[in-house]
Amino acid sequence: MGSCQVDIAPFLAKPGETHNIEVTLRPRPGAESTEEDTAGLLSLSVTFHERNALEKRFWKHMISIFDADGNEVISPIELTAVLEGIGSALCDEDVKKLFELGDLNKDGQLDCDELVTLFQRADAQSLVDITRFPQKSMGKPVGDEAEALMWAALNLDPATTNSFVIRGFLTEAQASRGWVGRAMGWVNFGKYQIGEATGNILVHDRSTGVLIEEKIPPYIKLSLRALYQNQFGSSATKGGTVTKMLNHMTISQGKKYNDPKSKEEIPGFINYHGLLVEEMLEPMDSFQNFNEFFYRKLKPDARPIAEPDDDSIVVAAADSRLNAFPTISQATEIWIKGSNFTLANFLNDEALAGEFDGGALVIFRLAPQDYHRFHSPVSGTLTYQKMIDGDYFTVNPMAIRENINVYTRNKRCVNVIETEHFGNVVFVAIGATMVGSIIMTGGSPGHGVKKGDELGYFAFGGSTTIAIFKKDTITFDDDLVKNSAKGLETLSRVGMRIGVKNA
């Protein structure tokens, strides 16, 4: 259209101040025109940032995004996530070296000033290449270090980005950083290999027979890897740092999603996960907050129960990713890797555990996008119920298959159902990250249940239920057993047949 000249000297004299100006565009050279002719007006917003201020802005953003426990400083675990976030995959030894270089006051954490000082050091810059920040996937070619830093700092403004992708999974401080989901899309979390504990989760959809990837926001994958699959994360988990972090996050998130304002999150959540609104029992406008939507009821015909009059048939207890193991020992060999997992520890009752020695076990893992009410897999009478207080580790396979005692440390409710065909059956509801509540609705001991009857629900987050059968009482369906033996979960729905009484 035209050209113009702008004097930048006034802007350089006032660092950090934004100037909104209009300049006149002159016609292109060679075009027929007079000195009075114009090609239009150009509106500009100009801000000059000094290098040090830009660096501080960048690292302040990174702290706000990866500060999982909300204390405005970075721990060694969080530094691992920060480094992966800017494209620097360092080994544990280099991360430790970097952290020690930056921790000037030796308090075991890095504040914004320490991060800025750290990455101005030549020895730190040799370990971290800011030009690897994922600009290319967001439409920006990679330039030199100064250009990359400027581009990243100016484009990490949470006020201008979509807030949904990550909202609800992390702390309130991170709620508006939806850009992370896009920025981290480039991260490679391992090959799609069945049975491997990578960030990519492949499941077999029982309804379609298709192998699919579970939809998880990319930052959640990064967080899990940072917390559970490196030296800092592992030692912090054992030492209690991660435990405190997850407990704090879960309690905070529970309060947030009971707030009436949280219902604004519902449409975005439905669209992101492709949920079927027509299955819901109550209309959308009936939910007073996000949690009410999260533990919504479904229409009676949305989940038909397999052979409802035959109590020798066992059904899925939840919409979930399912693993079925004919023996508990097989479950611990293939799937449950926590060193402290025994039935006695899990049930917190040695006598009850003794009844199920050598028994069979089925795991129903619920993801946040699932229908979060759970149902009885068998018919019988509730004879025992005990709530066990605990922590809120994730039930994601990456954690279950590491040496982390998720099932024996998380909050859970143990139930026993006395049945005609299987004797006593144990059913355990387990809370997880962001699940602050396990609500039992199926009655107290002495109450009769039919398979498919609702037993309870979880508030927001991922969670798990586990059913345990006595030795030689059940035969799980062959497809479930074969998938589980390969470390592959099977996507199932409430009411689907999963097994039958032994002949």
VMD Tcl script that draws the C-alpha trace (Angstrom):
set ca {
  {0.00 0.00 0.00}
  {2.64 2.51 0.98}
  {5.53 3.32 3.28}
  {6.39 5.48 6.27}
  {9.24 6.41 8.61}
  {8.98 6.29 12.40}
  {11.40 7.94 14.82}
  {12.05 5.37 17.57}
  {14.13 7.66 19.81}
  {11.17 8.71 22.01}
  {10.35 5.06 22.67}
  {13.92 4.17 23.62}
  {13.88 6.93 26.23}
  {10.94 5.34 28.07}
  {11.55 1.58 28.51}
  {8.46 -0.50 29.27}
  {6.02 2.25 28.33}
  {3.54 1.53 25.54}
  {2.94 4.22 22.92}
  {-0.11 4.10 20.62}
  {0.47 6.20 17.50}
  {-0.89 6.73 14.00}
  {1.41 7.41 11.04}
  {0.58 8.43 7.50}
  {1.44 6.02 4.72}
  {2.86 7.55 1.56}
  {2.16 5.97 -1.84}
  {4.68 3.42 -3.15}
  {7.63 4.78 -5.08}
  {6.76 5.02 -8.76}
  {3.04 5.47 -8.19}
  {1.45 8.55 -9.70}
  {0.87 10.92 -6.77}
  {1.47 14.36 -5.34}
  {3.09 15.26 -2.00}
  {-0.39 15.71 -0.52}
  {-1.56 12.21 -1.49}
  {-1.68 9.48 1.17}
  {-2.11 5.71 0.98}
  {-3.81 5.51 4.38}
  {-3.16 5.59 8.11}
  {-1.24 2.94 10.05}
  {-1.97 2.44 13.78}
  {0.99 1.22 15.81}
  {1.47 0.11 19.41}
  {5.16 0.37 20.30}
  {6.94 -0.70 23.48}
  {10.69 -0.75 24.04}
  {11.88 -3.50 26.41}
  {15.40 -3.51 27.82}
  {17.13 -6.87 27.64}
  {17.22 -7.45 31.40}
  {13.53 -6.57 31.79}
  {12.67 -8.90 28.92}
  {14.59 -11.76 30.52}
  {12.84 -11.15 33.82}
  {9.47 -11.12 32.09}
  {10.22 -14.39 30.36}
  {11.32 -16.22 33.51}
  {8.47 -14.75 35.52}
  {6.07 -16.29 33.00}
  {7.87 -19.62 33.19}
  {7.65 -19.62 37.00}
  {3.93 -18.85 36.90}
  {3.32 -21.73 34.50}
  {5.42 -24.43 36.12}
  {5.06 -23.40 39.77}
  {2.84 -26.36 40.61}
  {2.63 -25.68 44.35}
  {1.89 -21.97 43.94}
  {4.74 -20.57 46.08}
  {6.18 -18.32 43.32}
  {9.56 -20.05 43.28}
  {10.94 -23.03 41.36}
  {11.94 -26.32 42.97}
  {14.27 -28.87 41.34}
  {11.24 -30.82 40.07}
  {9.70 -27.71 38.60}
  {13.00 -26.68 37.00}
  {12.98 -29.99 35.12}
  {9.56 -29.09 33.69}
  {10.71 -25.54 32.87}
  {13.71 -26.84 30.93}
  {11.63 -29.32 28.98}
  {9.16 -26.52 28.30}
  {11.82 -24.43 26.54}
  {13.13 -27.37 24.58}
  {16.20 -28.33 26.62}
  {16.16 -32.02 27.51}
  {19.00 -32.22 30.03}
  {20.05 -35.28 31.96}
  {19.44 -35.31 35.72}
  {23.10 -34.54 36.43}
  {23.01 -31.37 34.30}
  {19.72 -30.23 35.82}
  {21.20 -30.68 39.29}
  {24.31 -28.74 38.27}
  {22.17 -25.95 36.80}
  {20.03 -25.73 39.93}
  {23.05 -25.51 42.21}
  {24.53 -22.73 40.02}
  {21.33 -20.72 40.29}
  {20.53 -21.23 43.98}
  {22.57 -18.26 45.19}
  {21.18 -18.16 48.73}
  {21.20 -21.97 49.04}
  {17.56 -22.18 50.17}
  {16.72 -25.06 47.83}
  {14.60 -23.00 45.43}
  {15.00 -20.44 42.64}
  {13.15 -17.13 42.49}
  {12.79 -14.96 39.39}
  {15.94 -12.91 40.04}
  {17.99 -16.07 40.55}
  {16.71 -17.52 37.26}
  {17.59 -14.34 35.37}
  {21.07 -14.27 36.93}
  {21.54 -17.97 36.27}
  {20.80 -17.81 32.56}
  {23.04 -14.79 32.07}
  {25.98 -17.01 33.04}
  {28.00 -18.43 30.17}
  {28.23 -21.88 31.80}
  {24.42 -22.01 32.15}
  {23.85 -20.77 28.60}
  {26.03 -23.61 27.37}
  {23.52 -26.06 28.88}
  {20.30 -24.34 27.81}
  {19.59 -23.19 24.26}
  {16.71 -20.71 24.32}
  {16.43 -20.89 20.52}
  {14.96 -24.36 20.95}
  {11.86 -22.87 22.54}
  {8.93 -24.25 20.48}
  {8.45 -21.22 18.23}
  {8.32 -23.05 14.95}
  {5.18 -24.99 15.90}
  {3.51 -21.65 16.70}
  {4.30 -20.01 13.37}
  {7.64 -18.37 14.18}
  {10.97 -19.38 12.59}
  {13.85 -19.92 14.97}
  {16.29 -17.00 15.15}
  {19.26 -16.19 17.33}
  {19.18 -16.28 21.14}
  {18.21 -12.62 21.61}
  {15.43 -12.81 19.02}
  {14.11 -16.06 20.49}
  {14.00 -14.62 23.99}
  {12.23 -11.48 22.80}
  {9.68 -13.45 20.80}
  {8.96 -15.86 23.64}
  {8.66 -13.20 26.34}
  {6.31 -11.05 24.29}
  {4.10 -13.96 23.26}
  {3.63 -15.62 26.65}
  {0.97 -13.17 27.79}
  {-1.78 -15.20 29.49}
  {-4.27 -12.37 29.09}
  {-4.32 -12.84 25.31}
  {-4.60 -16.60 25.05}
  {-7.28 -19.21 25.28}
  {-7.73 -20.44 28.82}
  {-9.43 -23.76 28.49}
  {-6.95 -26.41 27.36}
  {-5.18 -26.68 30.71}
  {-7.75 -25.09 33.00}
  {-8.94 -27.43 35.72}
  {-6.04 -29.85 35.67}
  {-3.49 -27.70 37.50}
  {-3.37 -24.98 40.13}
  {-5.45 -21.82 40.06}
  {-2.32 -19.81 39.28}
  {-1.97 -21.78 36.05}
  {-5.63 -21.67 35.11}
  {-5.34 -19.05 32.37}
  {-2.24 -20.43 30.69}
  {-4.07 -22.34 27.96}
  {-1.26 -21.45 25.55}
  {0.79 -24.22 27.11}
  {-1.33 -26.85 25.42}
  {-0.36 -25.42 22.05}
  {3.22 -24.52 22.92}
  {3.96 -27.99 24.22}
  {2.43 -29.78 21.25}
  {5.90 -30.29 19.79}
  {7.19 -32.31 22.75}
  {7.91 -35.94 21.97}
  {7.06 -38.14 24.92}
  {8.18 -41.44 23.47}
  {7.11 -43.90 20.85}
  {3.62 -45.36 20.69}
  {4.62 -48.67 22.16}
  {2.07 -50.85 23.92}
  {3.07 -51.67 27.46}
  {5.60 -48.83 27.79}
  {5.14 -46.10 30.42}
  {5.42 -43.15 28.04}
  {3.29 -40.00 28.08}
  {1.28 -41.39 25.16}
  {-1.49 -43.73 26.35}
  {-2.87 -46.17 23.82}
  {-6.12 -47.97 24.66}
  {-8.19 -50.56 22.83}
  {-11.76 -49.33 22.27}
  {-13.90 -52.39 22.96}
  {-16.91 -50.95 21.14}
  {-15.11 -50.31 17.84}
  {-12.10 -52.64 18.06}
  {-9.82 -49.71 17.22}
  {-6.58 -48.82 19.00}
  {-6.79 -45.13 19.97}
  {-4.69 -42.58 21.82}
  {-6.22 -41.23 25.01}
  {-6.79 -37.49 24.77}
  {-4.58 -35.80 27.36}
  {-3.57 -32.11 27.22}
  {0.15 -32.03 26.32}
  {1.17 -30.18 29.48}
  {-0.29 -32.97 31.61}
  {2.05 -35.40 29.84}
  {4.98 -33.08 30.53}
  {3.97 -32.70 34.18}
  {3.68 -36.44 34.69}
  {7.05 -37.04 33.12}
  {8.65 -34.33 35.24}
  {7.09 -35.63 38.45}
  {7.37 -39.37 37.98}
  {10.09 -40.22 35.47}
  {13.25 -38.44 36.55}
  {15.61 -38.45 39.52}
  {14.23 -35.29 41.13}
  {10.60 -36.36 40.71}
  {11.22 -39.83 42.06}
  {13.12 -38.69 45.15}
  {10.66 -35.85 45.80}
  {7.75 -38.28 45.57}
  {9.35 -40.54 48.15}
  {10.36 -37.58 50.30}
  {6.93 -35.98 50.38}
  {7.40 -32.89 48.18}
  {5.14 -34.15 45.40}
  {2.65 -35.47 47.95}
  {2.23 -32.01 49.49}
  {2.02 -30.45 46.04}
  {-0.73 -32.79 44.84}
  {-2.72 -32.59 48.08}
  {-2.64 -28.78 47.92}
  {-3.66 -28.79 44.25}
  {-6.52 -31.25 44.85}
  {-8.04 -29.36 47.77}
  {-7.73 -26.02 45.93}
  {-9.27 -27.42 42.77}
  {-12.19 -28.91 44.70}
  {-13.03 -25.48 46.10}
  {-12.66 -23.85 42.71}
  {-15.09 -26.22 41.00}
  {-17.74 -25.75 43.67}
  {-17.76 -22.02 42.89}
  {-20.76 -20.95 40.72}
  {-18.35 -19.17 38.36}
  {-16.86 -22.53 37.42}
  {-19.93 -23.45 35.34}
  {-18.45 -21.22 32.63}
  {-15.92 -24.04 32.10}
  {-18.58 -26.59 31.11}
  {-19.10 -25.81 27.38}
  {-15.36 -25.76 26.68}
  {-14.83 -29.06 28.51}
  {-17.64 -30.69 26.51}
  {-16.24 -29.43 23.20}
  {-12.64 -30.35 23.98}
  {-13.50 -33.94 24.91}
  {-16.41 -34.44 22.48}
  {-18.89 -35.46 25.19}
  {-22.43 -36.55 24.26}
  {-24.84 -34.02 25.76}
  {-27.85 -36.14 24.75}
  {-26.82 -38.82 27.28}
  {-27.15 -36.46 30.26}
  {-30.17 -36.86 32.52}
  {-30.38 -33.22 33.63}
  {-30.38 -30.23 31.22}
  {-27.19 -28.17 30.91}
  {-28.66 -25.13 32.64}
  {-29.39 -27.15 35.78}
  {-25.72 -27.40 36.83}
  {-24.83 -24.74 39.42}
  {-21.07 -25.34 39.20}
  {-18.54 -27.46 37.32}
  {-18.53 -30.26 39.88}
  {-22.28 -30.79 39.51}
  {-21.70 -31.27 35.80}
  {-18.67 -33.47 36.38}
  {-20.57 -36.04 38.47}
  {-23.68 -35.72 36.28}
  {-26.17 -38.56 35.99}
  {-26.96 -40.25 32.69}
  {-30.29 -41.29 31.24}
  {-31.31 -44.84 32.32}
  {-30.92 -46.25 28.81}
  {-27.48 -44.66 28.21}
  {-25.64 -47.61 29.81}
  {-27.52 -50.91 29.31}
  {-26.54 -53.70 31.70}
  {-25.39 -57.01 30.16}
  {-27.80 -59.86 30.98}
  {-29.37 -58.01 33.93}
  {-31.20 -61.10 35.24}
  {-28.13 -63.37 35.28}
  {-26.07 -62.63 38.40}
  {-23.32 -65.03 37.32}
  {-22.29 -62.40 34.75}
  {-20.02 -59.58 35.98}
  {-20.19 -56.12 34.39}
  {-17.94 -53.07 34.11}
  {-18.25 -50.78 37.12}
  {-17.38 -47.53 35.32}
  {-16.78 -45.83 32.02}
  {-13.07 -46.50 32.11}
  {-9.86 -47.97 30.76}
  {-9.91 -51.51 32.10}
  {-7.29 -54.10 33.02}
  {-8.30 -57.60 34.11}
  {-5.81 -59.99 35.71}
  {-6.65 -63.61 36.58}
  {-4.26 -63.39 39.52}
  {-3.08 -60.54 41.72}
  {0.50 -61.65 41.21}
  {0.11 -61.12 37.45}
  {-1.26 -57.63 38.12}
  {1.84 -56.73 40.12}
  {4.17 -58.21 37.50}
  {2.60 -56.36 34.56}
  {0.88 -53.24 35.85}
  {1.10 -52.32 39.56}
  {4.75 -51.50 40.28}
  {4.53 -49.84 43.71}
  {6.98 -51.63 46.00}
  {4.55 -51.40 48.92}
  {1.57 -52.98 47.15}
  {0.12 -55.91 49.03}
  {-3.55 -56.68 49.60}
  {-3.12 -56.07 53.31}
  {-1.69 -52.59 52.69}
  {-4.22 -51.81 50.00}
  {-7.26 -52.87 52.06}
  {-5.72 -51.80 55.36}
  {-7.08 -55.05 56.80}
  {-4.94 -58.19 57.06}
  {-7.85 -60.51 57.83}
  {-9.86 -59.31 54.83}
  {-6.80 -59.54 52.61}
  {-6.28 -63.14 53.66}
  {-9.65 -64.12 52.16}
  {-8.47 -63.02 48.72}
  {-5.02 -64.59 48.60}
  {-4.42 -65.77 45.02}
  {-7.54 -64.00 43.81}
  {-8.34 -62.09 40.61}
  {-8.33 -58.33 40.16}
  {-9.88 -55.86 37.70}
  {-8.90 -52.18 37.51}
  {-11.24 -49.50 36.14}
  {-9.28 -46.26 35.49}
  {-11.41 -43.17 34.94}
  {-10.02 -40.16 33.04}
  {-11.37 -36.63 33.64}
  {-13.53 -36.79 30.49}
  {-15.39 -39.92 31.67}
  {-18.79 -40.25 33.29}
  {-17.72 -40.26 36.95}
  {-20.37 -42.28 38.74}
  {-19.41 -45.85 39.54}
  {-21.68 -48.88 39.75}
  {-21.71 -52.32 41.27}
  {-20.14 -55.00 39.05}
  {-22.09 -57.74 40.88}
  {-25.36 -58.37 42.69}
  {-25.39 -58.98 46.44}
  {-25.43 -57.31 49.86}
  {-23.02 -54.68 51.19}
  {-21.49 -56.10 54.36}
  {-18.46 -53.84 54.98}
  {-17.45 -50.25 54.23}
  {-14.39 -48.32 55.38}
  {-12.98 -44.96 54.24}
  {-9.16 -44.77 54.35}
  {-7.60 -41.33 54.34}
  {-4.60 -40.77 52.10}
  {-2.87 -38.77 49.37}
  {-3.76 -37.80 45.80}
  {-1.20 -39.25 43.42}
  {-2.29 -39.50 39.80}
  {-3.68 -42.86 38.64}
  {-2.20 -42.29 35.19}
  {-0.35 -45.43 34.02}
  {2.94 -43.52 34.04}
  {2.71 -43.32 37.84}
  {1.14 -46.76 38.41}
  {3.92 -48.42 36.46}
  {6.72 -46.60 38.26}
  {7.89 -47.58 41.75}
  {5.29 -45.29 43.39}
  {2.80 -46.69 45.89}
  {-0.26 -45.03 44.39}
  {-2.96 -47.52 45.35}
  {-1.73 -48.06 48.90}
  {-1.22 -44.33 49.63}
  {-4.20 -42.66 47.96}
  {-7.49 -41.90 49.66}
  {-9.90 -44.80 49.11}
  {-13.12 -46.44 50.26}
  {-13.12 -50.23 50.74}
  {-16.42 -52.09 50.34}
  {-17.31 -55.78 50.57}
  {-20.28 -57.20 48.68}
  {-21.52 -60.67 49.64}
  {-22.75 -62.49 46.53}
  {-24.41 -65.79 45.66}
  {-22.04 -66.77 42.86}
  {-18.65 -65.34 43.90}
  {-18.75 -65.25 47.68}
  {-17.35 -61.97 49.01}
  {-16.21 -59.43 46.41}
  {-14.11 -56.39 47.38}
  {-14.84 -53.12 45.61}
  {-12.53 -50.15 46.23}
  {-13.06 -46.56 45.07}
  {-9.76 -44.63 44.86}
  {-9.31 -40.87 44.69}
  {-6.51 -39.31 42.64}
  {-5.04 -35.96 41.61}
  {-7.85 -33.36 41.63}
  {-10.33 -35.82 43.18}
  {-10.99 -34.39 46.63}
  {-14.19 -36.33 47.27}
  {-15.37 -39.93 47.12}
  {-19.13 -39.92 47.72}
  {-20.80 -43.27 48.40}
  {-24.48 -43.36 47.41}
  {-25.17 -47.09 47.27}
  {-26.10 -47.51 50.92}
  {-24.41 -48.73 54.08}
  {-23.69 -52.31 55.23}
  {-26.85 -54.41 55.08}
  {-28.09 -52.73 51.90}
  {-28.80 -54.93 48.86}
  {-27.45 -54.01 45.40}
  {-28.05 -55.28 41.86}
  {-25.26 -55.27 39.33}
  {-25.35 -51.93 37.55}
  {-26.73 -50.09 40.60}
  {-24.94 -46.86 41.41}
  {-22.51 -47.14 44.33}
  {-21.13 -43.59 44.34}
  {-19.31 -40.86 42.44}
  {-16.07 -38.89 42.32}
  {-15.69 -35.11 42.22}
  {-13.42 -33.56 39.57}
  {-10.36 -35.37 38.27}
  {-9.08 -38.79 37.30}
  {-9.80 -41.74 39.57}
  {-9.99 -45.53 39.77}
  {-12.11 -48.35 41.10}
  {-10.82 -51.88 41.66}
  {-12.78 -55.11 42.14}
  {-11.14 -58.16 43.73}
  {-12.54 -61.69 43.48}
  {-11.64 -64.79 45.45}
  {-9.41 -67.41 43.88}
  {-11.01 -69.58 41.18}
  {-14.39 -67.82 41.29}
  {-14.32 -65.79 38.04}
  {-13.18 -66.08 34.44}
  {-12.59 -62.72 32.79}
  {-13.49 -62.29 29.13}
  {-10.68 -63.42 26.87}
  {-10.13 -60.09 25.07}
  {-9.63 -58.28 28.37}
  {-7.14 -60.84 29.65}
  {-5.13 -60.81 26.41}
  {-4.96 -57.01 26.30}
  {-4.00 -56.78 29.96}
  {-1.22 -59.33 29.53}
  {0.30 -56.95 26.96}
  {-0.06 -53.95 29.28}
  {-2.88 -52.57 27.11}
  {-5.98 -51.05 28.70}
  {-9.42 -51.68 27.19}
  {-11.86 -48.78 26.89}
  {-15.15 -50.01 28.36}
  {-18.47 -48.60 29.54}
  {-20.67 -49.20 32.56}
  {-22.68 -52.38 32.18}
  {-20.52 -54.16 29.60}
  {-19.89 -57.81 30.36}
  {-16.34 -58.42 31.65}
  {-16.50 -61.94 33.12}
  {-18.51 -64.90 34.34}
  {-18.63 -67.28 37.31}
  {-16.22 -70.20 36.98}
  {-17.93 -73.34 35.79}
}
mol new
graphics top color blue
foreach p $ca { graphics top sphere $p radius 0.5 }
foreach p [lrange $ca 0 end-1] q [lrange $ca 1 end] { graphics top cylinder $p $q radius 0.2 }
display resetview
